[in-house]
Amino acid sequence: MFIGSIDSHSHEGGLLASFSGSSPALGSIIVSSDDGTYIGKIDAVLGGTESPIAHIAHLDRKMDASHFIGIDAVSYTHLTLPTKA
């Protein structure tokens, strides 16, 4: 299960996310943990086991990627949205 925090833009036009725990699978769909907004797909995992970074590419070009910096992100299959009362 991927849970990470979007830290910055990458030099390739994607986003970099720090995480702990197991690495996300390449091609995993990543969404905002708050509301399920699509962010992008994992296309690389960088660094060592001490401080790994996931590169998120294939961003929705209609969205401002800066909006995602500082938010928590999860893999789509592990998203559980709150139920409405």
C-alpha positions as CSV (number, residue, x, y, z in Angstrom):
1,M,0.0,0.0,0.0
2,F,1.5,3.3,-1.0
3,I,1.0,6.3,1.3
4,G,3.3,9.3,0.6
5,S,3.6,13.1,0.8
6,I,4.1,15.2,-2.3
7,D,7.3,17.2,-1.7
8,S,8.2,19.0,-4.9
9,H,8.2,19.2,-8.7
10,S,10.7,17.1,-10.6
11,H,12.9,18.4,-13.4
12,E,10.9,16.2,-15.8
13,G,7.6,18.0,-15.1
14,G,6.3,15.4,-12.6
15,L,6.1,15.4,-8.8
16,L,8.3,13.8,-6.2
17,A,6.8,12.1,-3.2
18,S,8.5,10.8,-0.1
19,F,7.1,7.7,1.5
20,S,7.9,4.9,4.0
21,G,7.0,1.3,3.9
22,S,6.7,-0.8,0.7
23,S,7.5,0.7,-2.7
24,P,4.6,1.5,-5.0
25,A,4.2,-0.6,-8.1
26,L,5.3,1.1,-11.4
27,G,2.1,2.4,-13.1
28,S,0.1,2.7,-9.9
29,I,-2.5,5.4,-10.0
30,I,-1.9,8.0,-7.3
31,V,-4.7,10.2,-5.9
32,S,-5.2,12.7,-3.2
33,S,-6.0,11.0,0.1
34,D,-8.4,13.8,1.0
35,D,-10.9,13.6,-1.9
36,G,-9.6,11.1,-4.5
37,T,-8.5,13.7,-7.0
38,Y,-6.3,12.1,-9.7
39,I,-2.6,13.2,-9.4
40,G,-0.7,10.9,-11.8
41,K,1.0,7.5,-12.1
42,I,4.2,6.2,-10.5
43,D,6.9,5.9,-13.2
44,A,10.0,5.5,-11.0
45,V,11.2,4.9,-7.4
46,L,14.4,6.7,-6.6
47,G,16.9,6.5,-3.7
48,G,17.8,3.9,-1.1
49,T,15.7,2.2,1.5
50,E,16.5,5.0,4.0
51,S,14.7,7.8,2.2
52,P,13.0,6.6,-1.0
53,I,11.3,9.0,-3.4
54,A,8.5,8.1,-5.9
55,H,8.3,10.0,-9.2
56,I,4.8,10.7,-10.2
57,A,4.3,11.4,-13.9
58,H,1.3,11.4,-16.4
59,L,-0.2,14.3,-14.5
60,D,-3.5,15.8,-15.5
61,R,-2.4,18.8,-17.5
62,K,-5.6,20.7,-16.7
63,M,-4.6,20.8,-13.1
64,D,-2.0,23.0,-11.5
65,A,0.6,20.6,-10.2
66,S,1.7,23.1,-7.5
67,H,-1.7,22.5,-5.9
68,F,-0.6,19.0,-4.9
69,I,2.7,20.0,-3.1
70,G,2.4,19.3,0.6
71,I,-0.6,17.0,0.4
72,D,-0.8,13.3,1.2
73,A,-1.3,10.9,-1.6
74,V,-2.3,7.2,-1.8
75,S,-2.5,4.5,-4.4
76,Y,-6.0,4.5,-5.9
77,T,-6.8,0.9,-4.9
78,H,-6.2,1.8,-1.3
79,L,-8.4,4.9,-1.2
80,T,-11.3,4.9,1.2
81,L,-13.3,8.1,1.0
82,P,-15.4,9.1,4.0
83,T,-19.1,8.3,3.8
84,K,-21.6,11.1,3.8
85,A,-24.1,11.2,6.6
